[in-house]
Amino acid sequence: MRTFFTLLGREMRGYFYSPIAYVVLFFVFALNGVAFSESMGALNKEPQTVGVLLRSFGSLVFWFSLALIYPITTMRCFSEEFRSGTIETLTTAPVKDWQIVGAKFFGAWFFSMLFWAPLFCYVGSFEKLTGQDPAHSVGAFWAAFGMLGLVSMFYTAIGCLGSVLCREQINAAAISFSTTVLFLFSGIIPNYFTIPETSAAVNLISYINTPDHIIRSALGVVDTRPIVYYVSMTSLFLFVTYHVFQYRKWKA
């Protein structure tokens, strides 16, 4: 495990030494601020039946930032290593392939969770200034952020797979972005196609509908099915990433 944590530290330092990381952080912080400001504006205009946290998660700006940050964050994970040739130095060191893949995944995941740190400040400031609960309860608050962590884990795994498939970072970002959008906005498919509500397709879309998962958790509904879904899909994408990485390593 000591080797793994050394690799993890290397990945984390790589993010904070990169200028693009700070650009993305500023970009996401600004979008989160806009989403929260819109929620506050709606509450000021008229009484609302939902809390400010739920309105923030229902904002289009929030989902737009969610779709962009993971492809940008993960596009360099493996692509940069293969492009610059440092992958040879890394793989000839006394480290295992699973340690490399795991360190890159957890490094990207931990860094991506920083994007949501301002939300804690926003809802904390709201509660302190207004004396009102930003969510329905403390449990709903933590359930929402727990589900957001699972979603981040899944989309980070998608980004890692996109990065290991391509040599160029822009191609890796395009693959992960298109896959992320497919999973993220699959819930709107029934709005454009005539599908019976009881069909298997609607049940499947409901099962993988990320916005619905986060919004329901923000209402305090804790369902084990999304938890199993995100953990299993993350494991699947990391499994494929591991084997693609091994194939590309030996091919190189």
C-alpha positions, 0 to 999 in steps of 0.5 A: 500500500505504501507504493500505492499512496506514493503514486496517489501523491504523485497524481494529486501533485500533478493536478495542482501543478497544472495551470488548467486545474485552477482554470477548471476550478474557477470555472466550476466554482463560478457555475456553482455560484450562479446555480446557487444565486439563481436558487436564492433569486427564486426564493426571494421572488415567491415562496417555494415548496423545495429547499435551496439545495434542491433547487441548486441541484435542479439547475441546468447550470449545475448539470452543465458543469457536471457534464464538463468537469470529469472529461476535462479532469481525467483526459490527461490521466493516461493520455499524457503518459503515453504521449510523452513517453513517461509511461515506460518509466512508470511501468518499469518501476517496481509497481503493479498495474492495478496500483497505477490504475487505482492511483490515477482513478482515486487522484482524479476522483479526490480532485473532482470532489473539490469542485463541490466544496463551495456548495458546503460554504453556500448552504452553510452561509444560507443557514447562518444568515437566514436561520433556515434549513437549506435542505429538508433535514440534515440527513437529506443534506448528507444523502445528497452529497453522498450520492454526488460522491457516487456519481463523481466516482462513476463519471471519473471511471468513465473519464479514465477509460476514455483517457486510456483509449487515446493518445491525444487528450482532446480525443480522450475528453471527447469520448468521455464527454459523449459517454457522460452526456449519454448517461447523464441526460438519458432521462429526457429520452422518453420526452422525445419518443413515444415509449409506454411507461410500463416498458422495460426501456422506461424502467432502464432509463429510470434506473440509470437517470442520474438527475433523478438519483440526486434530486431524490437523495436531496429529498431525503430518499435513500435508495440502495439501487442507485448505490449498487448501480454506481459502485458496480458500473464504476468497478466495470469501467475500472476493470476495462480500463485496467485491461486496456492499460495492460494491452497498450503497455505491452503493445508499446 
